[in-house]
Amino acid sequence: MECHYCGRTADVTVESDGVRVGLCEDHFKERLEELSESAAFEDLQDELDIDRA
């Protein structure tokens, strides 16, 4: 599978409802950084009760 953004070989592949998306390591890190700064991510952390101690 290829990266959704650049066409390089995907290092990570995610599937939801039959749709598969691949990301190379660089784009995976970029997306993860964006998500970690979002309110939705904070809500998910609260829901999962994640403690970063």
Secondary structure, DSSP 8 states (H G I E B T S, - for coil): -BBTTT-SB-SEEEEETTEEEEE-HHHHHHHHHHHHTSHHHHHHHHHHT----
